[in-house]
Amino acid sequence: MLKQFLSKLPRKTTKPDSDESCRGDSSRSHDASPRRNNRANGGSSNAAKRTSSSAVFPASTVSVIEPLVPFKDVPNSERVNLFVSKLSLCCVTFDFTDPGKDTVEKEVKRRTLVELVDFVSSCGSIRFGEPAILAMCRMCAINLFRVFPPNYRSNRGNGENDDDEPAFDPAWPHLQLVYELLLKFITSSSLDAKVAKKYIDHSFISSLLELFDSEDPRERDCLKTILHRVYGKFMVHRPYIRKSINNLFYRFVFETDRHNGIAELLEIFGSIISGFALPLKEEHKIFLWRILIPLHKPKSMGVYFQQLSYCVTQFIEKEPKLASIVIRGLLKYWPIINSQKEVMFLGELEEILEAINMVEFQRVMVPLFWRIGCCINSLHFQVSERALFLWNNDHIVNLIAHNRQVILPIIFPALEKNSQGHWNQAVLNLTHNVRKMFVEMDEKLFLVCHSQFKDEEAMLNEAAEKRKEAWKQVEYAASLQPVIGNTPVLVSPSF
């Protein structure tokens, strides 16, 4: 079996002299590599990409050195060739759904991957040239880049089965080693970024991004770390990475409403946002308005809410005048019938109000506190309670105190209705505490608002009585009309 496994490896040694030689070999090996998904690369045809992409890896990169020889048994000058041979050995894939199949070959591959990880971690002054980079990218493409079948994806993306256990990939013991090897290779000081960027190119990055839809959280976590390192090492690819992630977000929000890796992608963007230079570019502000704020809309927001809130907060810390824009966006996508999302929105709103300045607060305080008033009157006690908790924040109370002439008339009816008999005792107690704070803040204004509320309530009661009386008169007049033919009549219910 082991001989059959090794016989699959080509033995001819070929070192490409230029990019042209790599492209010339690509037509022979493209079928051996997994199909890439190049949707993020624009409108060029697949045939054009086969001929132009430097990430189509030739199969003829295997050294004549026996790949099972340990690194310590060869001189330093031959270790890179042995490295290429071992990478080619790991290009053979197996079916991991059957644990009893090809066990010897799987173990050989696993030991080889472990040896490669150790070598890259301690390679010292050895430099990785184009053949090594090419072999590494080809091995990663064959082992990692794959299309997930429909039955592999869960329904977690639609927010209906958030408590379901994720499905773990049976091939993870080998995939983990490949990811670890790729991470150490990218971060190695022996790797020249100028050379590597030709092979870790847009096509390679697009394939990595497609893997974020994996249901296995371990795989997404590895991808998150690797993509972050790629973003840090290859500055030339940074605009493309941001644009590609943006496109994934667009498809998720406006088309599919399903993706397993939104939280990890937002976590990557959180660290990217923290490194933005000031003043912020228009591109980054557009990302906030067109992507981050609409990401509050999907039902599954709870899965990635923490990462989304962090990204939004990072923007406001960078440029505080964006706070009013964010609050308007939250009000636009405010969940009316989803109480759990309302609680999350109120939590994020408190974080934003902690960082907002007086000028930006005054721009949005009228629609903002109208919405907060609706939340205070919510029959769901968690929503009402979370809205009233805003008054436990000293900075928010200070903002309210300076603008009480505008805010109290808006919020007073909601407080009064709650105090007249909310069903939840905790909400009732919090409402009384907030009313007491307003009395201590400005008793005269509070009494004026109370008088206005009583007058409005009396007017509403009077209007309701008039409507009731008018309907009684209509009913009485209808009862006096004779019944002729098919003329409809009002019949009083009989009990």
DRENGUBA-626529 format. One line per 5 residues: their letters; for each residue x, z, y of C-alpha. Coordinates in pm, whole numbers, m for minus. Layout:
BEGIN
a> X/Z/Y | ...
% end
This chain:
BEGIN
mlkqf> 0/0/0 | 277/93/244 | 456/m236/180 | 134/m423/248 | 100/m226/570
lsklp> 451/m315/684 | 413/m676/573 | 153/m725/845 | 427/m691/1106 | 607/m1006/1228
rkttk> 982/m991/1169 | 1106/m1257/1406 | 1280/m1123/1716 | 1192/m1293/2040 | 1269/m1162/2387
pdsde> 1088/m1338/2668 | 1321/m1464/2939 | 1056/m1500/3206 | 690/m1464/3284 | 645/m1826/3176
scrgd> 761/m1750/2822 | 512/m1460/2801 | 232/m1686/2906 | 342/m1951/2661 | 314/m1707/2372
ssrsh> m15/m1568/2485 | m223/m1846/2334 | m103/m1749/1986 | m174/m1378/2016 | m483/m1355/2230
daspr> m714/m1355/1929 | m529/m1057/1784 | m599/m848/2092 | m939/m698/2173 | m1160/m883/2416
rnnra> m1139/m754/2769 | m1429/m704/2999 | m1323/m863/3328 | m1647/m835/3524 | m1475/m644/3804
nggss> m1222/m923/3866 | m1457/m1161/4043 | m1598/m1498/3957 | m1308/m1675/3785 | m1368/m1808/3433
naakr> m1247/m1641/3114 | m1027/m1938/3033 | m847/m1911/3364 | m790/m1541/3302 | m638/m1605/2962
tsssa> m371/m1823/3116 | m305/m1620/3431 | m330/m1258/3319 | 5/m1095/3248 | m171/m836/3032
vfpas> m228/m1086/2748 | 42/m965/2517 | 241/m1187/2277 | 281/m1070/1920 | 646/m1171/1901
tvsvi> 798/m855/2050 | 911/m689/1728 | 1276/m603/1679 | 1461/m669/1354 | 1533/m296/1324
eplvp> 1338/m127/1045 | 1063/65/1230 | 1065/365/993 | 1426/454/1084 | 1441/774/1297
fkdvp> 1568/743/1655 | 1852/985/1585 | 1994/749/1322 | 2059/459/1561 | 2296/437/1859
nserv> 2161/465/2215 | 2207/94/2274 | 1960/13/1993 | 1697/279/2064 | 1491/64/2297
nlfvs> 1474/m207/2027 | 1367/57/1777 | 1110/179/2029 | 964/m173/2042 | 961/m194/1662
klslc> 777/135/1627 | 522/30/1891 | 456/m289/1695 | 411/m83/1378 | 136/111/1558
cvtfd> m48/m211/1646 | m210/m210/1302 | m554/m47/1326 | m761/128/1061 | m1118/220/984
ftdpg> m1150/594/1050 | m1516/616/948 | m1395/645/588 | m1150/941/566 | m1033/845/219
kdtve> m932/491/307 | m566/395/382 | m461/760/401 | m89/687/347 | m77/415/612
kevkr> m271/631/858 | m24/913/811 | 272/676/865 | 115/557/1188 | 41/912/1302
rtlve> 400/1025/1241 | 528/717/1422 | 310/791/1725 | 432/1151/1733 | 792/1026/1718
lvdfv> 725/781/2004 | 578/1058/2219 | 883/1276/2159 | 1117/985/2237 | 950/898/2569
sscgs> 949/1266/2666 | 1323/1299/2611 | 1462/948/2659 | 1698/1061/2935 | 1890/778/3102
irfge> 1741/503/2884 | 1557/244/3093 | 1244/69/2973 | 1272/m305/3034 | 1010/m577/3012
paila> 1008/m602/2629 | 936/m227/2601 | 667/m236/2872 | 512/m542/2712 | 506/m382/2367
mcrmc> 358/m58/2507 | 76/m239/2690 | 0/m451/2385 | m13/m149/2154 | m245/37/2396
ainlf> m470/m267/2428 | m509/m306/2052 | m574/64/1989 | m774/166/2295 | m959/m128/2448
rvfpp> m1286/m171/2264 | m1654/m227/2334 | m1880/64/2248 | m2176/m39/2031 | m2523/40/2171
nyrsn> m2594/307/1910 | m2267/482/2005 | m2390/559/2356 | m2614/858/2398 | m2903/896/2639
rgnge> m2718/1159/2840 | m2692/915/3128 | m3067/920/3191 | m3078/1296/3224 | m3322/1351/2937
nddde> m3089/1487/2669 | m2835/1684/2869 | m2821/1956/2603 | m2736/1720/2316 | m2396/1754/2157
pafdp> m2166/1463/2244 | m2059/1227/1965 | m1689/1260/1886 | m1489/954/1785 | m1359/985/1426
awphl> m1041/801/1529 | m956/1063/1791 | m647/1206/1610 | m477/867/1659 | m640/783/1992
qlvye> m521/1111/2139 | m161/1032/2048 | m190/684/2199 | m328/831/2523 | m56/1094/2530
lllkf> 207/828/2477 | 66/609/2753 | 54/904/2995 | 413/1004/2928 | 524/641/2952
itsss> 358/591/3292 | 495/917/3433 | 844/868/3287 | 1130/837/3534 | 1274/568/3304
ldakv> 988/332/3392 | 1040/95/3684 | 706/63/3867 | 803/m274/4015 | 846/m422/3668
akkyi> 558/m235/3505 | 301/m346/3764 | 315/m699/3617 | 176/m571/3287 | m25/m268/3399
dhsfi> m221/m508/3617 | m581/m554/3730 | m696/m663/3386 | m534/m361/3222 | m688/m125/3479
sslle> m1033/m284/3438 | m1015/m223/3064 | m920/140/3123 | m1217/182/3355 | m1455/38/3096
lfdse> m1346/312/2856 | m1489/578/3088 | m1828/504/2931 | m1704/666/2610 | m1928/943/2487
dprer> m1631/1149/2369 | m1548/1395/2653 | m1192/1430/2523 | m1131/1061/2575 | m1278/1064/2925
dclkt> m1057/1358/3017 | m744/1172/2902 | m852/861/3090 | m907/1064/3406 | m549/1194/3397
ilhrv> m399/853/3317 | m592/664/3585 | m494/927/3842 | m127/880/3750 | m163/501/3768
ygkfm> m316/537/4115 | m24/755/4222 | 255/539/4078 | 134/186/4153 | 48/179/4523
vhrpy> m16/m196/4513 | m312/m136/4279 | m480/138/4485 | m728/m85/4674 | m828/m255/4349
irksi> m881/78/4170 | m1102/207/4452 | m1302/m117/4461 | m1349/m122/4082 | m1469/240/4074
nnlfy> m1706/160/4361 | m1852/m126/4158 | m1910/110/3863 | m2094/350/4094 | m2304/65/4236
rfvfe> m2409/m48/3888 | m2492/307/3788 | m2708/385/4094 | m2884/53/4148 | m2891/m108/3802
tdrhn> m2830/89/3483 | m2886/457/3577 | m2669/530/3272 | m2296/599/3245 | m2106/875/3069
giael> m1802/892/3298 | m1946/942/3648 | m1826/1304/3668 | m1468/1211/3573 | m1459/915/3814
leifg> m1585/1137/4096 | m1318/1392/4010 | m1055/1121/4050 | m1206/1020/4383 | m1208/1382/4497
siisg> m829/1394/4478 | m807/1049/4639 | m1023/1158/4933 | m805/1464/4992 | m513/1226/5050
falpl> m690/1004/5306 | m509/978/5638 | m684/1050/5968 | m866/894/6138 | m1064/776/5837
keehk> m1080/402/5780 | m1416/229/5804 | m1386/141/5433 | m1389/511/5343 | m1688/590/5566
iflwr> m1881/304/5405 | m1798/456/5065 | m1951/785/5180 | m2271/628/5314 | m2331/354/5054
ilipl> m2210/526/4737 | m2167/904/4756 | m2499/969/4929 | m2703/732/4703 | m2544/908/4403
hkpks> m2782/1194/4486 | m3072/975/4376 | m3040/946/3991 | m3221/1194/3769 | m2895/1278/3592
mgvyf> m2731/1408/3911 | m2693/1751/3753 | m2428/1615/3515 | m2190/1529/3800 | m2329/1737/4089
qqlsy> m2026/1965/4121 | m1783/1672/4154 | m2017/1485/4391 | m2057/1788/4616 | m1679/1832/4625
cvtqf> m1626/1471/4736 | m1885/1505/5013 | m1732/1833/5132 | m1387/1672/5139 | m1516/1403/5374
iekep> m1669/1659/5611 | m1351/1866/5614 | m1158/1551/5705 | m1401/1447/5979 | m1664/1711/6075
klasi> m1877/1465/6273 | m1981/1308/5940 | m2187/1620/5860 | m2497/1497/6042 | m2474/1161/5861
virgl> m2458/1338/5525 | m2754/1565/5607 | m2966/1263/5705 | m2872/1104/5373 | m2972/1416/5181
lkywp> m3307/1425/5360 | m3357/1057/5274 | m3306/1119/4900 | m3461/1468/4893 | m3630/1528/4553
iinsq> m3998/1605/4603 | m4108/1669/4244 | m3781/1777/4081 | m3735/2149/4149 | m3394/2178/3982
kevmf> m3255/1899/4199 | m3404/2068/4506 | m3211/2385/4425 | m2890/2179/4394 | m2961/2001/4724
lgele> m3011/2336/4899 | m2680/2461/4758 | m2495/2154/4882 | m2673/2180/5216 | m2540/2533/5262
eilea> m2183/2414/5202 | m2229/2141/5463 | m2380/2380/5717 | m2083/2613/5673 | m1855/2335/5801
inmve> m2082/2179/6065 | m2025/2221/6437 | m2292/2295/6697 | m2321/1940/6830 | m2376/1783/6488
fqrvm> m2616/2062/6391 | m2836/2001/6693 | m2867/1633/6602 | m3038/1706/6271 | m3190/2054/6306
vplfw> m3551/1937/6364 | m3598/1725/6045 | m3369/1961/5855 | m3572/2277/5918 | m3898/2094/5865
rigcc> m3772/2020/5514 | m3644/2377/5470 | m3989/2501/5570 | m4144/2290/5293 | m3896/2441/5047
inslh> m3984/2795/5163 | m4349/2726/5078 | m4263/2579/4736 | m4459/2726/4447 | m4142/2707/4237
fqvse> m3984/3046/4310 | m3624/2925/4264 | m3665/2660/4536 | m3828/2905/4777 | m3571/3173/4699
ralfl> m3275/2935/4745 | m3410/2817/5082 | m3447/3176/5204 | m3094/3257/5087 | m2966/3035/5370
wnndh> m3027/3329/5603 | m2766/3531/5409 | m2495/3303/5552 | m2357/3439/5879 | m2249/3099/6012
ivnli> m2593/2947/5948 | m2764/3247/6109 | m2541/3202/6413 | m2639/2834/6439 | m3007/2929/6408
ahnrq> m2976/3206/6668 | m2830/2969/6928 | m3113/2720/6865 | m3398/2961/6791 | m3620/2814/7065
vilpi> m3644/2494/6859 | m3609/2626/6503 | m3843/2925/6500 | m4159/2728/6597 | m4081/2485/6313
ifpal> m4011/2747/6049 | m4263/3015/6153 | m4574/2869/5980 | m4387/2855/5647 | m4274/3217/5681
eknsq> m4623/3331/5777 | m4791/3153/5485 | m4542/3309/5241 | m4590/3656/5388 | m4967/3627/5346
ghwnq> m4929/3629/4972 | m4666/3433/4778 | m4707/3491/4406 | m4341/3587/4351 | m4240/3934/4469
avlnl> m3872/3844/4524 | m3971/3552/4748 | m4214/3780/4933 | m3938/4035/5001 | m3694/3768/5121
thnvr> m3961/3626/5352 | m4019/3966/5510 | m3643/4007/5561 | m3617/3669/5738 | m3917/3750/5961
kmfve> m3752/4080/6048 | m3430/3896/6143 | m3623/3670/6382 | m3798/3971/6537 | m3462/4137/6600
mdekl> m3319/3808/6725 | m3591/3739/6984 | m3908/3952/6965 | m4073/3780/7261 | m4030/3433/7107
flvch> m4153/3565/6773 | m4474/3698/6931 | m4531/3368/7110 | m4492/3178/6781 | m4722/3426/6608
sqfkd> m4988/3376/6876 | m4959/2997/6850 | m4988/3017/6471 | m5305/3228/6498 | m5457/2985/6748
eeaml> m5374/2685/6528 | m5509/2864/6222 | m5832/2943/6405 | m5866/2580/6514 | m5810/2460/6159
neaae> m6067/2705/6025 | m6317/2594/6288 | m6258/2227/6205 | m6305/2304/5835 | m6634/2480/5906
krkea> m6756/2185/6112 | m6675/1944/5829 | m6852/2166/5582 | m7161/2185/5802 | m7158/1808/5859
wkqve> m7157/1746/5484 | m7446/1985/5436 | m7648/1788/5691 | m7567/1461/5515 | m7676/1606/5183
yaasl> m8001/1737/5334 | m8078/1400/5497 | m8010/1219/5171 | m8242/1451/4980 | m8533/1354/5211
qpvig> m8500/981/5149 | m8754/835/4900 | m8628/683/4577 | m8699/306/4589 | m8577/63/4321
ntpvl> m8208/87/4248 | m8117/275/4565 | m7849/537/4486 | m7942/893/4576 | m7750/1218/4596
vspsf> m7853/1451/4314 | m7770/1821/4331 | m7590/1944/4018 | m7800/2159/3789 | m7644/2449/3609
% end
